[in-house]
């Protein structure tokens, strides 16, 4: 008998038993935090899974199947041209209006295909951080200085974090670069075809998740929001055309898959989520039983979903348990957070960065949260620190990143984000 292993099992059983024995059921704050956690999971399932995560899984699966590994390593690999690699990775968020969770399947896809750790983590940070809609909303509601500082800081952050990750783990990156030299570039179709195909899926993801503008705003954002489902439908039509012409999906099967989507849109125009859901099911039907290449695409997407989705739900539940939702509280009182981030001290900036890194922010929700915190005395420096750390990280995303990169790389990545956000907040607080 292995007594050391048995003692570990006993310690785990004892810990679970004591946790159950002293479970504070009946205490108002604990009971409320459980309800808040369940509310957050329900909201996440309704607002993010179908519209954000499912398309992201298909995009990530397509990257791993249709884009050759040699091409990924050529432009984003450890030995790629640094200017090209980091330029592409650092501005990706201007296209992808996604949160820290939605970017994870895309990051996983490109990293597993051979992207260097530096460009991959730059993309991981920039995807949710450099969101044009969020930056415009920040400038409009919280002031142009904070909006400008967020935009500039996020771009610089993504590059610096990527370069730092590459430098810290340069030995592993050097080995990856050497392995890429002898890898043949097997091209089944031109890069521009794959680019347009992936671009149509990204357009579907972006348009379907276009956020609602302020009331009375008659600008381009209002126009895009009013026509978001028309633009989504047009992007889906181009996607279906390319699926048949370039990716050899049977025309009859695509038509049969599109009919339920059209019927849902015509008969239930007030619930576009239904048509979108049917579209995702139809795509699964087409790819799961299609050509070998399309079956591989579905299989890759499904593998990513199995790995990432359970971890995200667990993380969202824990985040809701600890911090609650907007205008609600979990186990940690909101007054503690407000007091910790008051003023522009180093402690306030660190607390804002640390809290932001573990909180879950859906796209654009960080702005109204910050508006409330600033009203309660939060300094401009901590506000920027939270804006730079919060949207790019969350407890759910950390769990997934760890499953992809491992514990050490995840800890280093989180520390880089928190430390840099703290320093940026201190500097901005001094000059603003």
C-alpha positions as CSV (number, residue, x, y, z in Angstrom):
1,X,0.0,0.0,0.0
2,X,1.3,3.5,-0.9
3,X,0.7,5.3,2.4
4,X,1.7,8.7,0.9
5,X,-1.0,8.4,-1.8
6,X,-3.6,7.1,0.7
7,X,-2.9,10.0,3.1
8,X,-3.5,12.5,0.2
9,X,-6.8,10.8,-0.5
10,X,-7.7,10.9,3.2
11,X,-6.9,14.6,3.4
12,X,-9.1,15.3,0.4
13,X,-12.0,13.3,1.8
14,X,-11.6,15.0,5.1
15,X,-11.5,18.5,3.5
16,X,-14.7,17.8,1.5
17,X,-16.4,16.4,4.7
18,X,-15.5,19.4,6.8
19,X,-16.6,21.7,4.0
20,X,-20.0,20.0,3.9
21,X,-20.2,19.9,7.7
22,X,-19.6,23.6,8.1
23,X,-21.4,24.7,5.0
24,X,-22.9,28.1,5.8
25,X,-26.3,27.3,4.4
26,X,-28.9,29.7,5.8
27,X,-26.4,32.6,6.0
28,X,-27.9,35.4,3.9
29,X,-24.7,36.4,2.1
30,X,-23.8,32.7,1.2
31,X,-27.3,31.9,0.0
32,X,-27.4,35.1,-2.1
33,X,-23.9,34.3,-3.6
34,X,-25.1,30.9,-4.7
35,X,-28.1,32.5,-6.4
36,X,-25.9,35.1,-8.0
37,X,-23.5,32.4,-9.3
38,X,-26.5,30.5,-10.9
39,X,-27.9,33.7,-12.4
40,X,-24.5,34.5,-13.9
41,X,-24.2,31.0,-15.4
42,X,-27.7,31.2,-16.8
43,X,-27.0,34.7,-18.3
44,X,-23.7,33.4,-19.7
45,X,-25.4,30.4,-21.3
46,X,-28.1,32.6,-22.9
47,X,-25.9,35.5,-24.0
48,X,-22.6,34.0,-24.9
49,X,-22.6,30.3,-25.7
50,X,-24.7,30.2,-28.9
51,X,-23.7,33.6,-30.3
52,X,-20.0,33.7,-29.2
53,X,-18.6,30.4,-28.2
54,X,-20.1,28.1,-30.8
55,X,-19.0,30.2,-33.8
56,X,-15.6,30.6,-32.2
57,X,-15.3,26.8,-31.8
58,X,-16.0,26.4,-35.6
59,X,-13.5,29.1,-36.5
60,X,-10.8,27.6,-34.3
61,X,-11.5,24.1,-35.8
62,X,-11.3,25.6,-39.3
63,X,-8.0,27.2,-38.5
64,X,-6.6,23.8,-37.4
65,X,-7.8,22.0,-40.5
66,X,-7.8,24.4,-43.4
67,X,-4.8,26.5,-42.6
68,X,-1.5,24.6,-43.0
69,X,0.7,24.4,-40.0
70,X,3.6,25.6,-42.0
71,X,1.7,28.8,-42.9
72,X,0.9,29.5,-39.3
73,X,4.5,29.0,-38.3
74,X,5.7,31.1,-41.2
75,X,3.7,34.2,-40.1
76,X,3.1,33.6,-36.4
77,X,5.7,31.0,-35.4
78,X,8.6,31.3,-33.1
79,X,11.0,32.0,-36.0
80,X,8.6,34.3,-37.9
81,X,9.3,37.9,-38.8
82,X,8.7,39.7,-35.4
83,X,7.3,42.9,-37.0
84,X,4.7,40.9,-39.0
85,X,3.9,38.5,-36.3
86,X,3.3,41.0,-33.5
87,X,1.6,43.6,-35.8
88,X,-1.0,41.0,-36.8
89,X,-1.4,39.7,-33.2
90,X,-1.6,43.1,-31.6
91,X,-4.4,44.6,-33.7
92,X,-6.6,41.5,-33.9
93,X,-9.0,43.0,-31.3
94,X,-10.0,45.8,-33.7
95,X,-11.7,43.0,-35.8
96,X,-12.9,40.6,-33.1
97,X,-15.4,42.2,-30.7
98,X,-15.1,39.3,-28.2
99,X,-14.7,38.8,-24.5
100,X,-11.8,37.0,-22.7
101,X,-13.7,33.7,-23.0
102,X,-14.7,33.8,-26.7
103,X,-11.1,34.4,-27.8
104,X,-9.9,31.2,-26.1
105,X,-10.9,28.7,-28.8
106,X,-9.2,31.0,-31.4
107,X,-6.0,31.2,-29.3
108,X,-6.0,27.5,-28.7
109,X,-6.4,26.8,-32.4
110,X,-3.5,29.0,-33.6
111,X,-1.2,27.9,-30.7
112,X,-1.7,24.2,-31.4
113,X,-1.1,24.9,-35.1
114,X,2.4,26.1,-34.3
115,X,2.1,29.8,-33.5
116,X,4.9,31.1,-31.3
117,X,4.2,31.7,-27.7
118,X,4.9,35.4,-28.1
119,X,2.5,36.1,-31.0
120,X,-0.1,33.7,-29.5
121,X,-0.2,35.4,-26.1
122,X,-0.2,38.8,-27.8
123,X,-3.3,37.7,-29.7
124,X,-4.7,36.2,-26.5
125,X,-4.4,39.6,-24.8
126,X,-5.3,41.9,-27.7
127,X,-8.4,39.9,-28.8
128,X,-10.7,41.2,-26.0
129,X,-8.6,44.2,-25.0
130,X,-8.4,46.1,-28.2
131,X,-12.1,46.2,-29.0
132,X,-13.0,49.3,-31.0
133,X,-16.6,49.4,-29.7
134,X,-15.4,49.2,-26.1
135,X,-12.7,51.9,-26.6
136,X,-15.2,54.3,-28.2
137,X,-17.7,53.6,-25.4
138,X,-14.9,54.2,-22.8
139,X,-14.0,57.6,-24.4
140,X,-17.7,58.6,-24.6
141,X,-18.7,57.7,-21.1
142,X,-15.5,57.9,-19.0
143,X,-13.7,60.6,-21.0
144,X,-11.4,60.9,-24.0
145,X,-8.2,60.7,-22.0
146,X,-9.1,57.3,-20.5
147,X,-10.3,56.0,-23.9
148,X,-7.1,57.1,-25.6
149,X,-5.0,55.6,-22.8
150,X,-6.9,52.3,-23.0
151,X,-6.3,52.1,-26.8
152,X,-2.6,52.9,-26.7
153,X,-2.0,50.9,-23.6
154,X,-3.7,47.8,-24.9
155,X,-1.7,47.8,-28.2
156,X,1.6,48.3,-26.3
157,X,0.6,45.7,-23.7
158,X,0.0,43.0,-26.2
159,X,3.4,43.5,-27.9
160,X,5.3,43.8,-24.6
161,X,3.6,40.8,-23.0
162,X,4.2,38.7,-26.1
163,X,7.8,39.6,-26.3
164,X,8.3,39.0,-22.6
165,X,6.7,35.5,-22.8
166,X,8.9,34.7,-25.8
167,X,12.0,35.9,-23.9
168,X,11.2,34.0,-20.6
169,X,10.5,30.8,-22.5
170,X,13.0,31.4,-25.3
171,X,14.6,27.9,-25.0
172,X,11.3,26.2,-25.8
173,X,10.6,28.7,-28.5
174,X,14.0,28.1,-30.1
175,X,13.3,24.4,-30.2
176,X,9.9,25.0,-31.8
177,X,11.5,27.3,-34.4
178,X,14.1,24.6,-35.3
179,X,11.3,22.0,-35.8
180,X,9.5,24.3,-38.1
181,X,12.4,24.6,-40.6
182,X,11.8,21.1,-42.1
183,X,8.0,21.2,-42.2
184,X,6.6,21.1,-45.7
185,X,3.8,23.6,-46.6
186,X,1.0,21.4,-47.9
187,X,-1.4,23.6,-49.7
188,X,-4.8,22.2,-50.8
189,X,-6.3,25.6,-51.8
190,X,-5.0,29.2,-52.2
191,X,-4.5,31.2,-49.0
192,X,-7.0,33.8,-50.2
193,X,-9.8,31.3,-50.4
194,X,-9.1,30.1,-46.8
195,X,-8.8,33.8,-45.8
196,X,-12.2,34.7,-47.2
197,X,-13.8,31.6,-45.8
198,X,-12.5,32.3,-42.3
199,X,-13.3,36.0,-42.8
200,X,-17.0,35.2,-43.5
201,X,-17.1,33.2,-40.2
202,X,-15.5,36.1,-38.3
203,X,-18.0,38.5,-39.9
204,X,-20.9,36.3,-38.7
205,X,-19.4,36.3,-35.2
206,X,-18.8,40.0,-35.1
207,X,-22.2,41.1,-36.6
208,X,-24.2,38.7,-34.5
209,X,-22.7,40.1,-31.3
210,X,-22.8,43.8,-32.3
211,X,-23.6,45.7,-29.1
212,X,-26.5,48.1,-28.7
213,X,-25.5,51.8,-28.8
214,X,-26.7,54.5,-26.5
215,X,-30.2,55.8,-27.1
216,X,-30.3,58.7,-29.5
217,X,-27.1,57.7,-31.2
218,X,-27.6,58.0,-34.9
219,X,-24.1,57.2,-36.0
220,X,-22.5,54.2,-37.7
221,X,-22.8,52.0,-34.5
222,X,-26.6,52.5,-34.5
223,X,-26.8,51.7,-38.2
224,X,-24.7,48.6,-37.7
225,X,-26.8,47.5,-34.7
226,X,-30.1,48.1,-36.6
227,X,-28.9,45.9,-39.5
228,X,-26.8,43.4,-37.5
229,X,-29.0,40.4,-38.4
230,X,-29.2,41.5,-42.1
231,X,-25.4,41.7,-42.2
232,X,-25.1,38.3,-40.4
233,X,-27.5,36.7,-42.9
234,X,-25.5,38.2,-45.9
235,X,-22.2,36.9,-44.3
236,X,-23.8,33.5,-43.8
237,X,-25.0,33.3,-47.4
238,X,-21.4,34.0,-48.7
239,X,-20.2,31.4,-46.2
240,X,-22.6,28.8,-47.6
241,X,-21.6,29.6,-51.1
242,X,-17.9,29.1,-50.4
243,X,-18.7,25.9,-48.4
244,X,-20.2,24.4,-51.6
245,X,-17.8,25.8,-54.2
246,X,-14.5,25.6,-52.5
247,X,-15.0,23.1,-49.6
248,X,-17.0,20.5,-51.6
249,X,-20.1,20.3,-49.3
250,X,-23.0,18.7,-51.3
251,X,-25.3,21.5,-52.6
252,X,-28.5,19.5,-51.7
253,X,-27.2,19.1,-48.1
254,X,-26.4,22.8,-47.8
255,X,-29.9,23.7,-49.1
256,X,-31.6,21.3,-46.7
257,X,-29.6,22.8,-43.9
258,X,-30.4,26.3,-44.9
259,X,-34.2,25.8,-45.2
260,X,-34.9,25.5,-41.4
261,X,-32.8,28.6,-40.9
262,X,-34.8,30.6,-43.4
263,X,-38.1,29.3,-42.1
264,X,-37.1,30.2,-38.5
265,X,-36.1,33.7,-39.6
266,X,-39.4,34.3,-41.5
267,X,-41.8,32.9,-39.0
268,X,-40.0,34.1,-35.8
269,X,-38.4,37.4,-36.8
270,X,-38.5,38.7,-33.2
271,X,-36.3,35.8,-32.0
272,X,-33.2,35.8,-34.3
273,X,-31.4,33.7,-31.7
274,X,-33.6,30.8,-32.8
275,X,-32.5,31.1,-36.5
276,X,-28.9,31.5,-35.4
277,X,-29.1,28.3,-33.3
278,X,-30.7,26.4,-36.1
279,X,-27.9,27.6,-38.4
280,X,-25.2,26.2,-36.0
281,X,-27.1,22.9,-35.8
282,X,-27.3,22.8,-39.6
283,X,-23.6,23.5,-40.0
284,X,-22.9,20.6,-37.6
285,X,-25.2,18.4,-39.7
286,X,-23.4,19.4,-42.9
287,X,-19.8,19.0,-41.6
288,X,-20.2,15.9,-39.4
289,X,-21.4,13.8,-42.3
290,X,-19.6,15.5,-45.2
291,X,-16.2,15.0,-46.8
292,X,-13.2,13.8,-44.9
293,X,-11.9,17.3,-44.6
294,X,-15.2,18.7,-43.3
295,X,-15.6,15.7,-40.9
296,X,-12.1,16.6,-39.6
297,X,-13.2,20.2,-39.2
298,X,-16.3,19.2,-37.1
299,X,-14.2,16.8,-35.0
300,X,-11.6,19.5,-34.3
301,X,-14.3,22.0,-33.3
302,X,-15.9,19.4,-31.1
303,X,-12.6,18.5,-29.3
304,X,-12.1,22.2,-28.5
305,X,-15.6,22.5,-27.2
306,X,-15.2,19.4,-24.9
307,X,-11.9,20.9,-23.5
308,X,-12.9,24.5,-23.0
309,X,-16.7,24.7,-22.4
310,X,-16.8,22.8,-19.0
311,X,-13.9,24.9,-17.6
312,X,-15.6,28.1,-18.7
313,X,-18.9,27.2,-16.9
314,X,-17.0,26.2,-13.7
315,X,-15.0,29.5,-13.9
316,X,-18.2,31.6,-14.5
317,X,-19.9,29.9,-11.6
318,X,-17.0,30.6,-9.2
319,X,-16.7,34.2,-10.4
320,X,-20.4,34.8,-9.8
321,X,-20.1,33.1,-6.4
322,X,-17.2,35.4,-5.3
323,X,-18.1,38.7,-7.0
324,X,-21.8,38.4,-8.1
325,X,-23.1,40.3,-11.1
326,X,-23.4,43.9,-12.1
327,X,-25.3,45.8,-9.3
328,X,-25.3,42.6,-7.2
329,X,-23.0,41.0,-4.7
330,X,-21.4,37.7,-4.1
331,X,-19.3,36.5,-1.1
332,X,-17.0,39.5,-1.5
333,X,-18.8,42.8,-0.6
334,X,-18.7,45.4,-3.3
335,X,-17.8,48.0,-0.7
336,X,-14.5,46.2,-0.2
337,X,-13.6,46.5,-3.8
338,X,-14.7,50.2,-3.9
339,X,-12.6,51.0,-0.8
340,X,-9.5,49.1,-2.2
341,X,-9.4,51.0,-5.5
342,X,-10.0,54.5,-4.1
343,X,-7.5,57.1,-5.0
344,X,-4.4,56.7,-7.2
345,X,-2.0,54.9,-4.8
346,X,0.2,51.9,-5.8
347,X,-2.1,49.7,-3.6
348,X,-5.2,51.0,-5.3
349,X,-3.8,50.3,-8.7
350,X,-2.6,46.8,-7.8
351,X,-6.0,46.0,-6.2
352,X,-7.8,47.2,-9.4
353,X,-5.5,45.1,-11.6
354,X,-5.7,42.0,-9.4
355,X,-9.5,42.2,-9.1
356,X,-9.9,43.0,-12.8
357,X,-7.8,39.9,-13.7
358,X,-10.1,37.6,-11.8
359,X,-13.5,39.2,-12.5
360,X,-15.5,38.2,-15.5
361,X,-16.4,41.0,-17.9
362,X,-18.7,40.4,-20.8
363,X,-17.9,42.6,-23.8
364,X,-18.7,46.3,-23.0
365,X,-19.9,45.7,-19.4
366,X,-16.7,46.9,-17.9
367,X,-17.6,50.5,-18.8
368,X,-20.8,50.8,-16.7
369,X,-19.1,48.9,-13.8
370,X,-16.2,51.4,-13.9
371,X,-18.6,54.3,-14.1
372,X,-20.2,53.2,-10.8
373,X,-16.8,52.6,-9.1
374,X,-15.5,56.0,-10.2
375,X,-18.6,57.5,-8.8
376,X,-17.7,55.9,-5.5
377,X,-14.2,57.4,-5.4
378,X,-12.1,55.2,-7.7
379,X,-9.1,57.0,-9.1
380,X,-8.3,57.5,-12.8
381,X,-5.2,55.3,-12.5
382,X,-6.9,52.3,-11.0
383,X,-9.7,52.8,-13.6
384,X,-7.2,52.4,-16.4
385,X,-5.5,49.5,-14.6
386,X,-8.8,47.6,-14.4
387,X,-9.6,48.4,-18.1
388,X,-6.2,47.0,-19.1
389,X,-6.4,43.8,-16.9
390,X,-10.1,43.1,-16.7
391,X,-11.4,42.5,-20.3
392,X,-8.3,40.4,-21.3
393,X,-8.4,38.1,-18.3
394,X,-10.9,36.3,-16.0
395,X,-11.0,33.4,-13.7
396,X,-12.8,31.2,-16.4
397,X,-10.2,32.1,-19.0
398,X,-7.3,31.3,-16.6
399,X,-8.6,27.8,-16.2
400,X,-8.6,27.3,-20.0
401,X,-5.3,28.9,-20.6
402,X,-3.7,26.6,-18.0
403,X,-5.1,23.6,-19.8
404,X,-3.4,24.8,-23.0
405,X,-0.1,26.4,-21.8
406,X,0.4,24.7,-18.5
407,X,0.6,26.1,-15.0
408,X,3.9,28.0,-15.2
409,X,3.2,29.8,-18.5
410,X,-0.3,30.8,-17.3
411,X,1.1,32.2,-14.0
412,X,3.7,34.2,-15.8
413,X,1.1,35.5,-18.3
414,X,-1.3,36.6,-15.5
415,X,1.6,38.2,-13.5
416,X,2.7,40.2,-16.6
417,X,-0.8,41.5,-17.1
418,X,-1.3,42.4,-13.5
419,X,2.1,44.1,-13.0
420,X,2.0,46.0,-16.3
421,X,-1.6,47.2,-15.6
422,X,-0.5,48.3,-12.2
423,X,2.4,50.3,-13.5
424,X,0.3,51.9,-16.3
425,X,-2.3,52.9,-13.8
426,X,0.2,54.5,-11.5
427,X,1.7,56.5,-14.4
428,X,-1.7,57.5,-15.7
429,X,-2.9,58.5,-12.3
430,X,0.2,60.8,-11.9
431,X,-0.2,62.6,-15.2
432,X,-4.0,62.8,-15.5
